[in-house]
Amino acid sequence: MNKIASAGFRASLATICVSGFLAAVTTAQAAEYRFNYVIHSNTGQPFWGAVNKGMQDACKQLDLDCQMLFLDKDGDIAQQKSNFDASVAQQVDGIVTTIINDDILDDSIAEAVDAGIPVIASNVDDSKKGEGSKRLSFIGQDLEQAGYDLAAEVAQSLPNGDVHILVNGCDLAQAWAAQRTHGIERFLKEWQGRHSGKVTWEVIEAGNDTPTEQSRVSAYAQTNPNLSAFIDVSNGFPGALAMKELGYEAGKVKVAGFDVMPAVIDAIKSGYMTVAVDQQPYLQGYLPIVQLYQIKKFNLGAWDVNTGKAMITSENVDAVAALSKAGIR
């Protein structure tokens, strides 16, 4: 997820302003149920285009009234809480939400569930999972394990001997970033004992705004010529861009990250990115809506879904490139 503008995504959102937040994607007015999708990000994050498409498709197929509630600033949990509370006040029939902070939404989620409004977490869950809040289920990636698996994939591409790795934790106050970072470090600590050389790494919080992150990664690489790899808990593209603009040979520094938006696809094709993890955001938009519908319509219970940890490399990138441009992968 980064700040690369996605004109197609922006144009596809039918946005309206409602009490200070940006609301998008309203379907049939005479729908049987109204569901709100309350996220922690803004329209400048192309990742949410695929989530949004999944939500739209489910709502259209089931003839529902749905809207995705964006923020003015990525990660503004106070505004996210305001959006959530407004959804409860509107007496919607169900809410999907991301939980990037273990505490701030607890009371709001409890109020919704107690009022008969089912709440499903998607994309990011409470670190204590179902014990941390009254949300009914989680649909998304196992973030900690995905971080571990990504680091393991990168390690396979590194040579024997000493290696030094830079990890961008983006913003460790956000649960998704902290969980992925923890997974990456868990692997690196294990790898230390079996790698042929010395394994060192450093974690920084360079954010996930492309210009800022690129600048910080570039500065780090210039002062650390022993840099072997850059692992980003966000999409990794700023690191690939930094290596290219510094004049590094493609693949000299192994770059890895999450999600397969078009810029990441291009970076993998160019050789400046080694691997990206696909968490299948389309499913994170589609499946929560289907669950809420079945809960309301048939009184069915909710269930957890791990939307995956597919590794996208030069070997399989062509198979997902068209789907990424279509906003599905």
C-alpha atoms as one frame of an Amber mdcrd trajectory, in Angstrom:
protein
   0.000   0.000   0.000   1.503   3.313  -0.988   0.650   6.786  -2.116   1.002
   6.177  -5.852  -2.082   7.809  -7.291  -4.425   5.403  -9.022  -6.558   7.440
 -11.369  -8.713   4.487 -12.330  -9.425   3.690  -8.688 -10.247   7.296  -7.858
 -12.532   7.627 -10.862 -14.363   4.412  -9.982 -15.400   5.629  -6.545 -18.756
   7.379  -6.412 -17.882   9.490  -3.398 -20.049  11.590  -1.142 -19.173  13.402
   2.082 -21.036  12.291   5.178 -20.279  13.928   8.574 -16.606  14.460   7.857
 -15.725  11.180   6.192 -15.571  10.116   2.567 -18.253   7.585   1.731 -18.215
   5.591  -1.460 -20.006   3.015  -3.492 -23.733   3.102  -2.817 -25.709   0.333
  -4.501 -29.443  -0.235  -4.863 -31.517   2.219  -2.821 -34.255  -0.294  -2.141
 -31.814  -2.931  -0.916 -32.795  -5.393   1.788 -29.744  -4.617   3.957 -27.308
  -1.738   4.475 -23.673  -2.564   5.262 -20.810  -0.166   5.955 -17.139  -1.015
   5.455 -15.062   1.147   7.840 -11.343   1.215   7.010  -8.200   2.875   8.381
  -6.980   4.318   5.080  -7.735   6.856   2.370  -8.353   6.877  -1.369  -4.652
   7.509  -2.041  -3.863   3.874  -1.264  -4.318   1.786  -4.453  -4.479  -1.453
  -2.443  -8.006  -0.549  -1.407  -9.121  -0.469  -5.023  -9.177  -4.272  -5.112
 -10.902  -4.456  -1.709 -13.452  -1.933  -2.934 -14.069  -3.915  -6.117 -14.700
  -7.077  -4.137 -17.182  -5.247  -1.929 -18.951  -3.714  -4.929 -19.273  -7.065
  -6.687 -20.753  -8.781  -3.630 -23.197  -5.933  -3.016 -24.323  -5.911  -6.630
 -24.826  -9.674  -6.728 -26.853  -9.678  -3.495 -28.683  -6.393  -4.181 -27.373
  -4.638  -1.071 -26.792  -1.019  -0.088 -23.086  -0.745   0.780 -20.597   2.035
   1.324 -16.902   2.056   2.106 -15.887   4.782   4.549 -12.442   6.252   3.913
 -10.326   8.630   5.984  -8.844  11.998   5.151  -5.459  10.765   6.401  -4.153
   7.201   6.327  -4.055   5.661   9.813  -6.176   8.312  11.563  -7.773   5.971
  14.094  -9.737   8.757  15.766 -11.558   9.476  12.512 -12.031   5.763  11.905
 -13.723   5.457  15.293 -15.923   8.425  14.415 -16.918   6.697  11.157 -17.665
   3.475  12.996 -19.761   5.211  15.655 -21.663   7.088  12.951 -22.430   3.767
  11.265 -23.867   2.417  14.528 -25.921   5.592  14.947 -27.277   5.108  11.403
 -28.460   1.651  12.498 -26.908  -0.101   9.528 -27.490  -3.852   9.315 -23.838
  -4.844   9.541 -20.308  -3.429   9.684 -16.970  -4.576   8.309 -13.966  -2.878
   9.879 -10.195  -2.985  10.068  -8.664  -3.109  13.560  -5.239  -1.451  13.529
  -5.322  -0.566  17.223  -6.161  -3.135  19.896  -8.139  -0.767  22.089  -9.769
   2.190  20.379 -12.650   0.325  18.697 -13.401  -2.183  21.475 -16.290  -0.245
  23.049 -17.693   0.740  19.650 -17.674  -2.853  18.411 -19.298  -4.039  21.634
 -21.998  -1.369  21.309 -22.730  -2.441  17.737 -22.920  -6.159  18.508 -25.049
  -5.547  21.597 -27.410  -3.531  19.400 -27.781  -6.469  17.008 -25.361  -5.129
  14.376 -22.892  -7.895  13.440 -19.271  -6.769  13.048 -16.647  -8.586  10.988
 -12.967  -7.636  11.002 -11.149  -7.642   7.681  -7.593  -6.915   6.490  -6.277
  -6.256  10.030  -7.411  -7.968  13.215  -6.902  -7.328  16.917  -3.611  -8.925
  18.004  -5.612 -11.007  20.513  -7.961 -11.988  17.711 -11.455 -12.914  18.938
 -10.447 -12.469  22.559  -9.567  -8.828  21.957 -12.965  -7.566  20.854 -16.515
  -8.697  20.124 -15.948  -8.874  16.375 -17.464 -12.105  15.027 -14.740 -13.250
  12.631 -11.653 -12.151  10.715 -11.166 -12.257   6.960  -7.639 -11.465   5.895
  -4.032 -12.512   5.875  -2.214 -14.059   8.838   0.026 -10.999   8.986   2.700
 -12.323  11.346   3.099 -15.604   9.470   3.139 -13.791   6.128   6.037 -11.645
   7.372   7.900 -14.786   8.414   7.270 -16.490   5.069   8.314 -13.420   3.093
  11.629 -13.191   4.960  12.182 -16.911   4.363  11.579 -16.422   0.636  14.075
 -13.541   0.510  16.679 -15.583   2.399  16.670 -18.187  -0.365  17.883 -15.556
  -2.815  20.751 -14.264  -0.640  24.338 -15.513  -1.062  26.488 -17.321   1.475
  28.476 -15.123   3.815  27.556 -12.035   5.793  24.253 -10.346   4.973  22.641
  -7.139   6.212  18.919  -6.490   5.834  16.890  -3.302   6.161  13.295  -3.748
   7.325  10.793  -0.929   6.893   8.200  -1.329   9.660   6.304   1.672   8.244
   4.401   2.672  11.403   4.742   0.167  14.237   1.850   1.781  16.102  -0.426
   0.168  13.501  -1.164  -3.497  14.197  -0.711  -4.701  10.618   2.804  -3.234
  10.429   3.828  -4.501  13.868   2.593  -8.036  13.169   4.374  -8.307   9.826
   7.572  -6.875  11.310   7.426  -9.366  14.156   7.121 -12.222  11.662  10.087
 -10.982   9.637  12.252 -10.689  12.740  11.151 -14.095  14.009  12.510 -15.686
  10.847  15.737 -13.672  10.876  16.451 -14.688  14.476  15.992 -18.337  13.530
  18.061 -17.942  10.369  21.000 -16.529  12.314  21.761 -19.949  13.708  21.939
 -21.780  10.382  23.192 -19.283   7.807  26.822 -19.632   6.727  27.659 -16.023
   7.552  26.659 -13.290   9.958  23.050 -12.123   9.711  22.306  -8.558  10.810
  19.312  -6.317  10.272  17.833  -2.991  11.246  14.190  -1.973  11.560  13.211
   1.594  10.705   9.849   3.346  10.470  10.022   5.031   7.073   6.260   5.206
   6.578   4.520   4.080   3.397   4.356   7.377   1.539   6.362   6.696  -1.626
   8.544   9.869  -1.812   9.362   9.831   1.904  10.080   6.122   2.052  12.153
   6.204  -1.124  14.245   9.048   0.256  14.909   7.280   3.552  15.747   3.953
   1.946  18.041   5.673  -0.537  19.873   7.498   2.266  20.232   4.262   4.211
  21.641   2.373   1.227  24.225   5.077   0.572  25.497   4.953   4.160  25.308
   1.148   4.367  27.051  -0.241   1.271  26.829  -3.736   2.771  23.040  -3.751
   2.339  21.918  -7.127   0.986  18.137  -6.874   1.103  15.244  -4.524   1.826
  12.035  -6.016   3.225   9.046  -3.698   3.427   5.923  -4.457   5.458   4.147
  -2.310   2.863   4.429  -2.816  -0.896   8.204  -2.471  -1.317   8.008  -0.424
  -4.505   9.710   2.671  -2.999  12.724   0.494  -2.170  12.889  -0.831  -5.716
  12.633   2.711  -7.034  15.442   3.823  -4.700  17.780   1.063  -5.906  17.063
   1.862  -9.536  17.625   5.606  -9.152  20.841   4.992  -7.205  22.114   3.150
 -10.265  22.253  -0.278  -8.639  22.177  -3.309 -10.900  18.735  -4.944 -10.840
  18.667  -7.562  -8.107  21.895  -6.479  -6.394  19.817  -5.589  -3.325  16.920
  -8.008  -2.924  13.696  -6.036  -2.460  10.511  -7.587  -1.085   7.113  -6.376
   0.042   3.379  -7.007   0.129   0.583  -6.734  -2.440   0.666  -6.896  -6.214
  -0.560  -3.569  -7.510   0.644  -2.671 -11.060   3.728  -0.743  -9.851   4.896
  -3.820  -7.929   4.228  -6.060 -10.927   6.395  -3.783 -13.083   9.152  -3.735
 -10.446   9.234  -7.544 -10.341   9.364  -7.714 -14.140  12.260  -5.243 -14.174
  14.216  -7.308 -11.653  14.336  -4.554  -9.029  11.906  -6.464  -6.829  12.490
 -10.092  -5.937   9.163 -11.098  -4.406   5.824  -9.754  -3.196   3.168 -11.409
  -1.054  -0.371 -11.358  -2.392  -2.987 -11.240   0.374  -5.826 -11.297  -2.174
  -7.546  -8.019  -1.243 -10.498  -8.722  -3.522 -11.544 -11.490  -1.117 -11.176
  -9.088   1.811 -13.856  -6.946   0.202 -16.089  -9.680  -1.164 -16.267 -12.298
   1.591 -17.176 -10.047   4.576 -20.219  -8.766   2.693 -21.298 -12.308   1.853
 -20.895 -13.296   5.509 -22.899 -10.342   6.790 -25.666 -11.134   4.304 -25.835
 -14.772   5.404 -25.770 -13.796   9.083 -28.701 -11.416   8.599 -30.653 -13.485
   6.069 -30.168 -16.990   7.443 -28.904 -16.430  10.997 -25.708 -18.300  10.137
 -22.555 -18.015  12.239 -19.448 -16.168  11.093 -16.214 -17.932  10.184 -12.570
 -16.919   9.821 -10.872 -16.895   6.411  -7.119 -16.672   5.756  -7.025 -14.925
   2.382  -3.552 -16.186   1.648   0.150 -15.615   1.355   0.872 -16.321  -2.313
   4.471 -15.438  -3.298   4.708 -13.527  -6.570   8.126 -13.705  -8.267   9.493
 -13.379 -11.788   8.452 -16.982 -12.366   4.716 -16.392 -11.977   4.278 -12.619
 -12.271   2.845 -12.771 -15.798  -0.031 -14.933 -14.588  -1.295 -12.222 -12.214
  -0.322  -9.062 -14.123  -3.617  -8.690 -15.993  -5.614  -9.399 -12.829  -3.652
  -6.743 -10.976  -4.425  -4.123 -13.618  -8.088  -5.138 -13.434  -8.074  -4.419
  -9.694  -8.669  -8.029  -8.665  -5.187  -9.079  -7.475
